[in-house]
Amino acid sequence: MLLSVDWDAYSGCAEHVFDAPIWGTPDRQYDRLEAWRARAAKREQNEQGGQGWETLAADFPLYPGWEALKGYAGLPAHVALSHAAAEDWLRLYPGREVLNLDSHHDLYSQSGDPARWRPGNWAGLGLASGLISHYTARYPQWHAGLAVTEGFDLGRTLSEVRAALLPELLPRLCLERGPELPPADQVEALLLVQSPAWSSPAHDVAFLALATALNARPLGEEPQDRTVR
């Protein structure tokens, strides 16, 4: 199988954080950096502790489990700014099963051209084109405690997916939640995605170190280093 890892599966948010991108955000350059600066400045003004990106720590934690991804070192790996690079990655390994660890299913988007490959619909287009034989979106375990997330109520989210996708695609997809990672000997290749509009800059050090540990080659637009605020 192919393994896709969106960093927002680990770089998440706490409950009742109403300015968190999980509630919905565009993916503009502003959202990737300036929006995070505004969140940090607000917390500094409210004296929530810390300075710089550290002030985001309580509301935007880095959830555990990402360290285990280093166990895939030695496999073919790519790193990208967003899933906009997913089409090129899938064309390297056409027709494979894909497991995507992500806070979003990426099967369809309610805005924009539905036929254009984008971070929000790459998985659906991959299924429709045959580049993906079977797709599993595995939400992180922390979604179980946040009602606003897609992975909180899998039945609700699956109902939305069924209403949006062609019926013939539905038997080839699965939505689930859990912390499990597949054994390395079952993974052919890996794609690591930063998604900076959704992942905290405070976690860039860990993300970039992980990409280095995996010897991941850049694919498409390269990840941002936002460590200096």
Summary of the structure (lengths in Angstrom):
residues: 229
radius of gyration: 17.0
end to end distance: 37.7
largest distance: 52.7
contacts: 722
relative contact order: 0.25
helix: 40%
strand: 16%
